[in-house]
Every structure is written in structure tokens, then in C-alpha cells.
Amino acid sequence: MSTVLDPAPGVLASSEVTAWHHALATSGLPVPRSAQADAQRVDLLTSLEQLKNAICAVQADLAVGLDASQRAQQAQAGVPVARRGLGVASQVGLARQESPHRGGVLLGLGKALVAELPHTRAALRAGLISEYAALLVARESACLDPVDRAEVDEVLCADPEALHGVGPRGLAAQARSRSAVLDPASVVRRARRAETQRCLTLRPAPDTMAYLTALVPVAQGVAAYAAMSRGAEALRGAGDLRSRGQLMADLLVERLTGQEEADAVPVSVDLVISDASLFGAGHEPAVLGAVAVPAQVARELVARALETPTDTWLRRLYAAPDGELVAISSRQRFVRGGLAAFLRVRDQGLCRVAWCEAPARHADHLLDTARGGDSTGANTQSLCQGCNHAKQAPGWSHRARPGPGVHAVEVTTPTGHRHTSTPPQVPRPATPARSRVDQALDQILERLADSGTRGRC
């Protein structure tokens, strides 16, 4: 939602793009099954792909223009130099329905294309390369000074004929090779800097699995893999029937956590399941983190946890009839610890800003406590670090959207655009069974209502 202003003559307007979008979405496609119709289909696929690439180039230019304008306005408002530009990446992400992190990557690509990679920008605008290919060229040449980077840009993308048939990996390899020739020292410094960015990440995988990924120097990665491989081969030699891959995964979990068996997880995980699915034969999926878990698998997880010597806690969640989570039981008072547990379950550990879905790092007050806001579920939300910092920039506001139903948060950006988000739906509680007396009473009331209606007619 935003205020639409008429642009200057000759300037691309969002209303024009909306009209193109409508025409594209409502246009018919070739129907006949013939060689001529197939040729039309291939031509359309090619033209649409080139159009998509050109659109990405325009979006990059728009992001750079937005950044420059926002920084100028923040300077006029007296924002310190170090904080100018804060929140622009989030605006780009929201506008493109991407996370703020992705918005920052796309904004950085736009700046590189405009300032130092004019040939790559021209190739993207002509539809000759994809946005992903342009991103790889920018990334592989980022360690160079502007003069060397301009040479890589010209060698790779100045000739449209040379781009034909070259995919993103090919362009990235050429950019990497050329960079190593032009400035070997910068490539070495880049490798040294990469070692400082080692980390461990976790993201969901299909079928209630997860990817645990370690970004480490190559020598350490090879050594860790070899250690798991040797351990797996030793167990298989001793008669273990698990596959080599299963043994390596189980050994990794056991050695990282210090537990004797991979299933004996000693840490707290929030598995949210309805009473009908846990105690009955319900089929509504449970939620583990932000991943949907089939009811039977969730029941097996609970049963396995109860059979192990680890501590297992069962806490009650209270939901309104419309499914909104309203409270969580705890041995402690409903203050910082209890509220944090409530937010972790309600928001499923994810940032609440639309399209972000980054791991939550902060429990944020919608209305600051200094302005009278209280520490309740209705006045709090889970935010990642980036979104929490972005909302501190001028022109941003987060507020609870009034009305019945689930907890809704409306985010307003400095340009007046509004984005609403709601938490993921938790499993609904079972509907209490009604007694035979209640059912008989309902039937009597229905008959009385029907007879009264007929009498009035």
C-alpha cells in the first residue's frame, strides 16, 4: 500500500508496469500442438527471459537511486554519516519481496554495476546475462581496484557475441581467473579474509530433516570429513548395519553434543503439537522450529524422548478459538523468560518482518517501554538483528494492527509503503466432544427455531 505520484513525462511509471503485468497475465498462449506453435513457444520463452533480465537491471538502477535519495534526506535530517543508508537494504528487500539480507546483496550489486561494471550492466539490461551471472561477476571481481575491475568487466561483457552460450559458472570462472592474473595479491588477501568468516549454520530440509553446514577453511573441512569417514568405516567393520552416510551423520551429532547416541538430544527444542495429534489419532502436523512435522513423526519424537534418560518437559499452550496463541504455561512468572518462550513458539524462531524469515535474535517492543508499552505478547515481536536495526532509521514504524484474529504487525517504511505480517499458524487444539445431553438440547433448539420460522411465514 502506498501513495501513487505521477512521474515526470518520459519517466517510467509503476502504473505502466502494472498495465504490462496485467496484459502479460491475461494474454493467451499458443494452443496448437504443432511445429509452428512450438517455435512460437520457444521464441516466447527466450523473449520473456530477456525481459526478466532487463527488468533486473532496471531494478538495480532503481535501488541505487533510492539509496542516494534516502541518504540525502537523512543528511538533511541530521543523521550522522555512519548511520546514513540504514534501512535502505530493508526497503529494497520488501519492495522485491526478499529478505533484508538479500535486499542488501541486490543493492550492493546495483552499486557495483552503476559505478564500476558498465559493460556487465549493459549486458544485463540487454537481456544477455541473468542477474545471477552479473552477481557472480561482481563478486569475483570485488577484490580488485576500480581500474583492474573495469578491465575484467570489459574483457568479459563488452562483446555480446562472446557472451553467447556462456553460463553463470563460466563467467565466474573467467572473472576469477582474470582477477588472479591482474592482482594476485588481492586474491590472496581475499582468501585470508574468507577464513575470518567461518561459521556454522542450520536451515530446514525436506521431510523433517535439517542441513547443518560448516563454512571452514578447505584443509579443516577435508580433515573433519576424513575423521567421520574413518569412524564410520570402523563401525561398519565391527558389524554395524547402518549405512556409511548414516554412521557419519550420527557420529557428527554424537561428537558435537557429547552424547552417547545421536537420538538422545539433551538440549531444548520446541515441538508444538495439538492435543488431538499427540494424545489421539489426529493428523494435523506439528511444528518444530519453523518446519511442519507429520503428526505420526511428531508422536514418535515425543515417545523417543520419553524413553531416553534425558529430561523431557511438556508445556501447555493456550489458543483462542480462531487459532491465535494467547499464552504458554511455565513454572516461572510470565516475565522475561516466559515471554521469550512464548515468542519463540508463536513466531517459530523467525523474524516477523514480511519476507525476511531470518533467525530471530531480538524480542522487540512494538511500542517502546519508554513510551508506555508493556512487555506482553500483544506488544512484542521477534526480529532478526538486521530488521531490528533498520527500524531505528528515520521514517520507520512498527505497530500492532488492531482487530480480532491472529497477532498482526504493520510495518511502515520511510516512503509510506505498508507491509503486514502474521505469525505462522500453530496447530489448533482439539474441539471438545459434546455430551449426548448437549446434542439432544441442540436438536430441540433447532426444531423450535424451525417451527418458529414457519409460524412467522
MOCOR-V223339 format. One record per backbone hydrogen bond with DSSP energy under -1.0 kcal/mol. CO is the residue of the C=O (numbers start at 1). NH is the residue of the N-H. Records with the same first field share a line. If there is no record, write none. Layout:
# MOCOR-V223339
CO=NH ; NH
This chain:
# MOCOR-V223339
1=418
8=11
13=17
14=18
15=19
16=20
17=21
18=22
19=23
20=24
21=25
22=26
32=34
34=38
35=39
36=40
37=41
38=42
39=43
40=44
41=45
42=46
43=47
44=48
45=49
46=50
47=51
48=52
49=53
50=54
51=55
52=56
53=57
54=58
55=59
56=60
57=61
58=62
59=63
60=64
61=65
62=66
63=67
64=68
65=69
66=70
67=71
68=72
69=73
70=74
71=75
72=76
73=77
74=79
75=78
80=83
81=84
83=86
85=88
87=91
88=92
89=93
90=94
91=95
92=96
93=98
94=97
99=103
100=104
101=105
102=106
103=107
104=108
105=109
106=110
107=111
108=112
109=113
110=114
111=115
112=116 ; 117
117=121
118=122
119=123
120=124
121=125
122=126
123=128
124=127
130=134
131=135
132=136
133=137
134=138
135=139
136=140
137=141
141=144
145=149
146=150
147=151
148=152
149=153
150=154
151=155
152=156
153=157
154=158
163=166
167=171
168=172
169=173
170=174
171=175
172=176
173=177
174=178
175=179
176=180
177=181
178=182
179=183
183=187
184=188
185=189
186=190
187=191
188=192
189=193
190=194
191=195
194=197
195=198
199=215
201=213
203=211
209=205
211=203
213=201
215=199
217=221
218=222
219=223
220=224
221=225
222=226
223=227
224=228
225=229
226=230
227=231
228=232
229=233
230=234
231=235
232=236
233=237
234=238
235=240
236=239
243=247
244=248
245=249
246=250
247=251
248=252
249=253
250=254
251=255
252=256
253=257
254=258
263=265
270=289
272=287
274=278
275=279
276=280 ; 282
286=293
287=272
288=291
291=288
293=286
294=298
295=299
296=300
297=301
298=302
299=303
300=304
301=305
302=306
303=307
316=329
318=326 ; 327
320=323
324=320
327=318
333=335
335=339
336=340
337=341
338=342
339=343
340=344
341=345
342=346
343=347
347=350
349=360
353=356
358=351
362=383
364=381
368=371 ; 373
369=372
374=376
379=366
381=364
382=352
383=361 ; 362
384=388
385=389
386=390
387=391
389=392
390=393
393=396
397=412
399=410
408=401
409=421
410=399
411=419
412=397
413=416
417=413
419=411
421=409
435=439
436=440
437=441
438=442
439=443
440=444
441=445
442=446
443=447
444=448
445=449
446=450
447=451
448=452
449=453
450=454
451=455
452=456
453=457
